Amino acid sequence: MREIFENIPIIRYEGPDSQNPLAFKYYNPDRIILGKTMKEHLPFAMAWWHTLCATGTDMFGRGTAHKSFGKEMETMEHAMAKVDAGFECMQKLGISYFCFHDADLVPEAADIRETNRRLDEITDYILEKIQSTGIRCLWGTANLFSNPRFMNGAGSTNAADVYCFAAAQIKKALELTVKLGGKGYVFWGGREGYETLLNTDMKLEQDNIARLMHMAVDYARSIGFKGDFYIEPKPKEPMKHQYDFDAATAIGFLRQYGLEKDFKLNIEANHATLAGHTFQHELRVSAINGMLGSIDANQGDDQLGWDTDEFPSNVYEATMCMYEVLNAGGLTGGLNFDAKNRRPSYTPHDMFYAFILGMDTFALGLIKAAAIIEDGRLNAFLQDRYASFYNGIGQTILDGSATLTSLACYAESLGAPAMPDSGRQEYLQSIVNNILFS
């Protein structure tokens, strides 16, 4: 088999003093952190769509990166070459998982039966690669947003025929996910929303999305899928009003429609930014509701109002992410690099530099998050701040024995409550900075 990335070696850990651009400075897969290897804490995944398909095309210009891998584009030969390139890339980087949309794998045919035949052919080849390399599928999904038929969404469409086509794609994507041993299946509602209520039946659309999800769960379980389903919240772009705006909105939707037992959330860093939240906030909301499943690891640009999908470089944000993940007991899914090179970074070397950057960023974030936990001052402060709820009148509130009358009587005996203890935000931030940069 020909080597596609001929001038790229296997990427190894060389430590923070290394100046080799094709080496890890912080990601040491065998290093033990809080009782587990770094590789176990950080189940990295390659996004098929960005890594193997995206060329840097934007609304103002053609692509700059060449992703033909020596074959004619939009052919099955090219689809096979993308498989070869993807697995070579993952092997050289030591990445254990990949994620895919159905449309990433093969060119869509004019007839869905032919598209499905192509999908069967390519996944036979991917399965051979899985068996020979041990690299696994983290999750699969169906692209229900790119084709013009989905201009008004898939589950939220106004056209029953389009809804049926979406169901057919989901059915096939679920079959492929099971075939490839995927740990999860994602619903990314890229166009599940609306532009104006003047032409929208919101209740019907949300009910129909839930119906489609229930049908997907029922079918998946019937063919042996035992993994988690995920919703990936996104607040805007392309639709002005997305039904999956943020983690809290998605959790409310899942509970309203009785889907919470089968679904968790796939949280993307850049989507949190677009929702006006921090990445840490969205992870915490998911975790305290028992729905933290998987992560799309990227970052956005605070000065731009769209989904830039940059490879992560912000160590502070990665540290706070891993702090949440560690406190939640880890992920049931993984860390998918839903990220792409900047348009002027168009060479194969740039692609590997980007993955090294992202993997090192999260490795350093893991190291520093573990140090914060082991330091113990943040956790001790948190316990002290809420100590009044763990004895006396506060304990009656937590154990459910308090009534409005009993609390009112206690308040009268006080005359006036003392001021709450200081939140000491700046002190806590200085602790984090000290651990990060010491």
C-alpha positions in Angstrom: 0.0 0.0 0.0 1.4 3.4 -1.0 2.2 5.9 1.7 0.2 9.0 1.2 1.9 11.3 3.7 5.4 10.3 2.7 7.3 13.1 4.5 5.4 12.7 7.8 6.9 10.3 10.4 5.0 8.7 13.2 4.5 11.5 15.7 6.1 10.7 19.1 6.3 12.4 22.5 9.6 14.3 22.9 8.7 16.6 25.9 8.3 20.3 26.4 11.9 21.2 25.5 11.6 19.7 22.0 11.6 22.1 19.1 10.7 19.3 16.6 7.4 20.5 15.0 6.4 16.9 14.3 6.6 15.8 17.9 4.3 16.0 20.9 5.5 18.3 23.7 2.8 17.3 26.3 0.8 14.4 24.9 2.5 11.3 26.3 -0.1 8.5 25.9 1.5 6.4 28.6 1.8 9.0 31.3 -0.4 8.2 34.4 -2.7 11.0 35.5 -5.0 10.3 38.5 -4.7 6.6 38.1 -5.3 6.4 34.3 -3.1 6.8 31.3 -3.3 10.0 29.3 -4.6 8.0 26.4 -7.5 6.7 28.5 -8.4 10.2 29.7 -8.2 11.6 26.2 -9.9 9.3 23.6 -9.1 11.5 20.6 -11.1 11.1 17.4 -10.5 12.4 13.8 -13.4 14.2 12.1 -13.7 12.6 8.7 -15.4 15.7 7.2 -12.8 18.3 8.1 -9.7 16.1 7.8 -10.4 14.2 4.6 -13.0 16.4 2.8 -12.6 20.1 3.7 -10.4 22.0 1.3 -10.7 25.5 2.8 -13.6 26.7 0.5 -15.4 29.7 1.9 -18.1 32.0 0.7 -15.4 34.2 -1.0 -13.1 31.7 -2.6 -12.3 28.2 -3.8 -10.4 25.7 -1.6 -6.7 25.9 -1.1 -5.9 22.4 0.3 -5.7 19.4 -2.1 -7.6 16.4 -0.8 -7.7 14.3 -3.9 -5.1 11.9 -2.5 -4.1 11.0 -6.0 -7.5 10.1 -7.3 -10.3 11.8 -9.3 -12.6 13.6 -6.9 -16.2 12.5 -6.4 -15.5 8.9 -7.4 -15.4 5.6 -5.4 -11.7 5.5 -6.1 -11.4 8.8 -4.3 -13.6 7.5 -1.4 -11.2 4.5 -1.0 -8.2 6.9 -1.1 -9.7 9.0 1.7 -10.0 5.8 3.8 -6.3 5.1 3.2 -5.4 8.7 4.0 -7.5 8.8 7.1 -6.2 5.6 8.7 -2.6 6.5 7.9 -3.1 9.9 9.5 -4.6 8.4 12.6 -1.9 5.7 12.9 0.9 8.3 12.6 -0.8 10.5 15.3 -1.8 7.7 17.6 -5.5 8.6 17.4 -7.8 5.8 18.3 -11.2 6.9 16.9 -12.9 8.6 14.0 -16.3 10.2 13.5 -18.3 10.4 10.2 -21.3 11.7 8.4 -22.7 9.4 5.7 -22.0 12.1 3.1 -18.4 12.2 4.1 -17.7 8.6 3.0 -19.0 8.5 -0.6 -20.3 10.8 -3.3 -24.1 10.9 -3.2 -25.8 9.2 -6.2 -29.0 10.3 -7.9 -30.8 7.4 -6.3 -30.7 6.5 -2.6 -30.4 2.8 -3.3 -27.2 3.4 -5.2 -25.9 5.7 -2.5 -26.5 3.0 0.0 -24.7 0.4 -2.2 -21.7 2.7 -2.3 -21.9 3.1 1.5 -21.9 -0.7 1.9 -18.9 -0.9 -0.3 -16.8 1.7 1.4 -17.7 0.5 4.9 -16.6 -3.0 4.0 -13.2 -1.4 3.3 -13.3 0.7 6.5 -14.1 -2.5 8.4 -11.0 -4.1 7.1 -9.0 -1.2 8.2 -10.6 -1.3 11.7 -9.7 -5.0 12.0 -6.1 -4.5 11.0 -5.3 -1.3 13.0 -7.6 -1.5 16.1 -8.8 2.1 15.3 -12.5 2.4 16.1 -15.5 4.4 15.2 -16.5 6.8 18.0 -19.8 7.9 16.5 -21.7 8.2 13.2 -24.3 10.5 12.0 -26.3 11.4 8.8 -25.8 14.7 7.0 -29.2 16.2 7.0 -28.3 19.8 6.3 -26.1 20.1 3.1 -28.5 19.0 0.4 -31.0 21.7 -0.7 -33.8 19.3 0.1 -33.0 20.0 3.8 -33.4 23.8 3.4 -36.0 23.8 6.2 -34.5 21.0 8.2 -35.0 17.3 8.3 -37.1 16.5 11.4 -38.4 20.1 11.3 -39.1 20.1 7.5 -42.6 21.2 6.2 -42.5 18.4 3.5 -43.4 14.9 4.5 -41.4 13.4 1.6 -38.2 15.1 2.8 -39.0 13.8 6.3 -39.1 10.3 4.9 -35.8 10.8 3.1 -34.3 11.9 6.3 -35.6 8.8 8.0 -34.1 6.7 5.3 -30.7 8.3 5.7 -30.8 7.9 9.5 -31.7 4.3 9.2 -28.7 3.6 6.9 -26.4 5.7 9.0 -27.4 3.7 12.1 -26.7 0.4 10.3 -23.3 1.7 9.3 -22.5 2.8 12.8 -23.4 -0.6 14.2 -21.4 -2.3 11.4 -18.4 -0.3 12.3 -18.8 -0.8 16.0 -19.6 2.9 16.8 -19.9 3.8 20.4 -22.5 6.5 19.7 -24.8 8.2 17.2 -25.2 12.0 17.0 -28.1 14.1 16.0 -26.6 17.5 14.9 -29.7 19.5 14.0 -27.9 21.9 11.6 -31.1 23.2 10.1 -33.6 22.1 12.8 -35.0 25.6 13.5 -36.7 28.5 11.8 -36.1 32.0 10.4 -39.5 33.5 11.2 -42.6 32.4 13.1 -44.8 33.8 10.3 -44.3 30.6 8.3 -43.5 28.2 11.1 -45.6 25.7 13.1 -43.2 25.4 16.0 -45.1 22.7 18.0 -45.5 20.5 14.9 -41.8 20.8 14.1 -40.6 20.0 17.6 -43.0 17.1 17.9 -41.8 15.7 14.6 -38.1 16.0 15.6 -39.0 14.0 18.7 -40.9 11.4 16.7 -37.9 10.9 14.4 -35.6 10.5 17.4 -37.9 7.9 19.0 -38.1 6.0 15.7 -34.3 6.1 15.5 -33.9 4.7 19.0 -36.4 1.9 18.4 -34.7 0.8 15.2 -31.2 1.1 16.5 -32.0 -1.0 19.6 -33.7 -3.6 17.3 -30.4 -4.1 15.3 -28.2 -4.3 18.4 -27.0 -0.8 19.0 -26.1 -0.5 22.6 -24.4 2.9 22.7 -25.6 6.4 23.5 -27.4 8.8 21.3 -26.3 12.4 21.4 -27.7 15.8 20.7 -25.1 18.4 19.8 -26.4 21.8 20.8 -25.8 24.8 18.5 -27.4 28.2 19.0 -27.4 29.7 15.5 -25.9 29.3 12.0 -27.4 28.3 9.7 -30.9 28.8 11.2 -31.6 32.0 13.1 -33.5 30.2 15.8 -32.2 26.7 16.5 -34.3 24.3 18.5 -31.1 22.9 20.1 -29.8 26.3 21.3 -27.7 25.1 24.2 -27.2 22.3 26.7 -30.1 23.4 29.0 -32.5 23.7 26.0 -31.5 20.3 24.6 -31.9 18.7 28.1 -35.3 20.2 28.5 -36.3 18.9 25.0 -35.1 15.4 25.8 -37.0 15.3 29.1 -40.2 16.8 27.6 -40.3 14.0 25.0 -39.1 11.1 27.1 -35.8 10.6 25.4 -33.5 11.2 28.4 -32.8 7.6 29.0 -31.2 7.0 25.6 -29.6 10.4 24.9 -26.7 12.4 26.3 -25.1 15.5 24.9 -22.1 16.0 22.5 -20.8 19.4 23.6 -18.8 21.5 21.2 -16.6 24.3 22.5 -17.3 26.7 19.7 -21.1 26.2 19.9 -20.9 27.2 23.6 -19.2 30.5 22.5 -22.0 31.2 20.0 -24.6 30.6 22.7 -23.0 33.2 24.9 -21.7 30.6 27.4 -18.3 29.3 28.3 -17.3 25.8 27.3 -17.0 25.0 31.0 -20.6 26.1 31.6 -22.1 23.8 28.9 -20.0 20.9 30.3 -21.2 21.6 33.8 -24.8 21.8 32.8 -24.5 18.5 31.0 -22.7 16.8 33.9 -25.0 17.8 36.7 -27.9 16.5 34.7 -26.2 13.2 34.0 -25.9 13.9 30.3 -22.3 14.6 29.6 -21.4 12.2 26.9 -18.9 13.3 24.3 -17.0 16.5 23.2 -16.3 18.2 19.9 -12.9 19.7 20.7 -12.3 23.0 18.9 -12.5 26.7 19.5 -14.0 29.8 18.0 -12.9 33.4 17.6 -14.5 35.8 20.1 -14.4 38.5 17.4 -16.3 36.5 14.8 -20.0 35.5 15.1 -19.9 32.2 13.2 -18.6 28.7 13.7 -14.9 28.9 12.8 -14.0 25.4 14.0 -10.4 26.2 14.9 -8.0 23.6 16.3 -7.8 24.2 20.1 -4.9 26.2 21.4 -6.4 27.9 24.5 -4.8 26.0 27.4 -6.9 27.8 30.0 -10.1 26.7 28.3 -8.8 23.2 27.8 -7.9 23.1 31.5 -11.3 24.1 32.6 -12.8 21.5 30.2 -10.7 18.7 31.6 -11.5 19.9 35.1 -15.2 19.4 34.4 -14.5 16.0 32.7 -12.4 14.7 35.6 -14.9 15.9 38.2 -17.7 14.2 36.2 -15.8 10.9 36.2 -14.8 11.0 32.5 -16.6 10.7 29.2 -18.7 7.9 27.8 -17.8 9.2 24.3 -14.5 10.9 23.3 -12.8 14.1 22.2 -13.5 14.6 18.5 -11.4 17.2 16.7 -14.3 18.9 14.8 -11.7 21.3 13.6 -10.1 22.4 10.4 -6.9 24.2 9.4 -7.1 27.9 8.6 -7.4 28.5 4.8 -3.8 29.7 4.3 -2.5 26.5 6.1 -3.1 24.2 3.3 -0.3 21.6 3.2 -0.3 18.0 4.7 2.4 19.2 7.2 -0.1 21.9 8.3 -2.7 19.3 9.0 -0.4 17.3 11.2 0.8 20.5 13.0 -2.8 21.3 13.7 -3.5 17.9 15.3 -0.3 18.1 17.3 -1.4 21.5 18.6 -4.8 20.2 19.5 -3.6 17.0 21.2 -0.9 18.9 23.1 -3.4 21.6 24.2 -5.7 19.0 25.7 -2.9 17.0 27.2 -1.6 20.1 29.0 -5.1 20.9 30.0 -5.4 17.5 31.5 -2.1 17.8 33.4 -3.1 21.2 34.8 -6.7 20.2 35.7 -5.4 17.2 37.6 -3.0 19.5 39.4 -5.9 21.8 40.4 -7.8 18.8 41.8 -4.8 17.4 43.6 -4.0 20.9 45.0 -7.4 20.8 46.7 -7.9 24.5 47.5 -10.7 25.1 45.0 -12.7 22.1 46.2 -12.1 23.0 49.9 -13.2 26.6 49.3 -16.4 25.3 47.6 -17.2 23.0 50.5 -16.7 25.9 53.0 -18.8 28.3 50.9 -21.8 26.1 51.2 -21.1 24.7 54.7 -24.3 26.3 56.2 -26.4 23.9 54.2 -24.8 20.8 55.8 -25.8 21.5 59.4 -28.5 23.2 61.4 -31.3 24.9 59.5 -29.5 24.4 56.2 -29.6 20.6 56.7 -33.4 20.7 57.1 -33.6 22.3 53.7 -31.5 19.6 52.0 -33.2 16.7 53.8 -36.7 18.0 52.9 -38.0 18.4 56.4 -38.1 22.2 56.2 -41.4 24.0 55.5 -42.0 27.6 54.5 -43.4 28.2 58.0 -40.3 26.6 59.7 -37.9 28.7 57.6 -40.0 31.9 58.2 -39.9 31.3 62.0 -36.1 30.8 61.9 -35.7 34.0 59.9 -37.7 35.9 62.5 -35.5 34.6 65.3 -32.5 36.0 63.4 -33.7 39.5 63.1 -31.5 39.9 60.0 -29.1 37.5 58.4 -25.4 38.1 58.3 -23.8 38.9 54.9 -22.8 35.7 53.0 -19.1 34.8 53.0 -17.0 36.4 50.3 -17.0 34.6 46.9 -13.2 35.4 46.6 -13.3 35.1 42.8 -10.0 36.9 42.2 -8.3 34.7 44.8 -9.5 31.6 43.2 -8.5 32.8 39.7 -5.0 33.5 41.1 -4.8 29.9 42.3 -5.6 28.7 38.8 -3.1 31.0 37.3 -0.4 29.9 39.8 -1.0 26.2 38.9 -1.2 26.9 35.2 2.0 28.9 35.0 4.2 27.7 37.9 
